C-alpha cells in the first residue's frame, strides 16, 4: 500500500510540474513577464492612438478594409479580419519590442518604408501573449500597423528590450 501511495504522489507531482511547464511562456526567446504584468490593466485604445514606450494598450480594432495604412501591410490581410494604426516616438537608442496578445500582423513604418523585424519569438500556448517582435529603428516618429487579426480586440505592449 505504501508503494501505491508513493507512486500516486510521484505521478501527481510530475503532472503538476508538467502543467506548470506547459504554460509555454518560458518558450519565448526572451522574458515576457513585463507584458504579463501590463496586459490585464491595459487601457482601451482606438486606431490612430499614440503609444507610449513602457506601456500597453487594449486596441478596439476596426474592419481591416476600413483602415488607411501608410504602406500596404507586409502580409495581405484576409477579408473579414481587423486592424489598426498607431504612432510611437522611438527613443534615441532606437530598439523597440512589440508584444501582441493574439495573432495579427505588425508592420513598423519609418520614413515611408516598412522596417523588417530584427528578432521574432512566438508561442501558441502562453496565456495572453502570442508573439513578440524586436525592431531596430531610428529615434523619432514611427507608425505601427496592425492587420489580419481574427478578433476585434488586441493588446499591444511597447517596450525596450531587456
N, C-alpha and C positions, 0 to 999 in steps of 0.2 A: 504494500500500500504506500509506503514511504517513497518508493521509486516512482510510482504513478504520480504522486503529488509533486515530486521534484520535476518530473518530466513535463507535467502540465504547466508548472510555474515557468520552466525554461521556454516552453512553446509560447506562452502568453508574453513573457518578457521579450522574446525575439520578435513576435508580431507587433508589439508596441514600438519597438525600435525601428522595425521596417516601416510602419506607418509614419513615424516621425521623419524618417529619411525620405519617404515617398512624397513629401510636400513639393519637392522639385526645386525649391528656391535656392538650394545650395548648388544646383547645377548651372546657375548663371556663371559667366566668366568673371564677374565682379560682384561685390555685395549689393543687395537691393533692400537692405534694411531701412534706408532713408525713405525710399519710396513707400515701403510698407507703413511707415510712420506718418507720411504725408497724405496718402490717398484717402483714408477714412474721413478726414475733415477738410478735404479739398473744396474750395468754394466753387460755385457754379460759374460757368463762362460760356459766352456765345462766340460764334465765328467772328473774327476780327479783333478779338481781345489782345491785350498786351500781356505777355507772360513775364514773370519775374524769376530770375535765376535763384535757385534755392527753395522754390515753392512748387506746388502742384495745383492744377485746376481740374474741374469736372465739366468737360465740354458737353453742351447740348448740341449735337451735330445736326446738320441740315442735309436734305437730299443732295447727293453729290452733283447732280446736274444743275443745281441752283447756285453752286459756289463759283466765284470768279477767281481762278487760280492765276498767280503771277506767271507761271510757266506750266505747261502741261505736266501732270503728275508722271513720275518716272515709271509707274506701273499703272496702266489704264484701269480705272475703277469700273467694276461691273455695274450694270444697271441695277437700280434699287438699293445701292449702298449709300453710305453717309460720309460727310466730310466737313472740314472747317479750315480756316486760315487763322493765323495769329502772328503777332510781332514779338520780337525779343531783342533786347540790347545785349550783344555779346560782349563780355568783359575783355580787356586788353589781352589777357592770356590766350583767349580765343578757343579754348576747348570746352565743349558742352556735351552733356549726356541727356538724352531724352528717353524716358521710360513710359511705356504705354500699358494700360490695364488690359487691353484686348487686342485682337488682330486688327490692324489698319496699316496703311502705307504712310510713311512720313517722308517728306522732302523738305530740305532746308535750302533756302534760296538766298544768295547774296549777290549783289550787283547784277541781277537779272539772270543768274546762272545757278543751276542745281549743284550743290556741293555733295559729293559722294561721302558716305559714312566711312569713318576710319576704323570702326570696330562695331561688331554686332553680337548680341547674345540674346537668344530666345529660348523660352522654356514653356511647354504647354501645360504643365501640372504644378505651377506655382500659383497659389490662390491670390487673385487680384493683380498679378503682374504677368504680362505675356512676353514683352520684349523690351530691350534696352539698346540704344544705339549711341555711339560717340562720334562727334564731328569735330574736325579741326577747322576753325573759322577765323576770319579776320575780326578784330574788335570792331564794334559798331552795330548797325542795324542788320537784322536778318528776318526773313519771312518763313514761317512754318506752315507747311501744307499737309493736312491730314486727309486721306481719302481711302475709299474701299472698305470702310468699317461696316460690319453687318448689323450693328446695333446703333441706335441714335444717341448713345452716350459713350464717352471715352474719357478716362482720367489720364492726364499727362503730367509728368514731373520733369522739371528743367533743373538740372544740377551740374555742378562742376565735377569731373571725375575724381574719385578718391585715389 
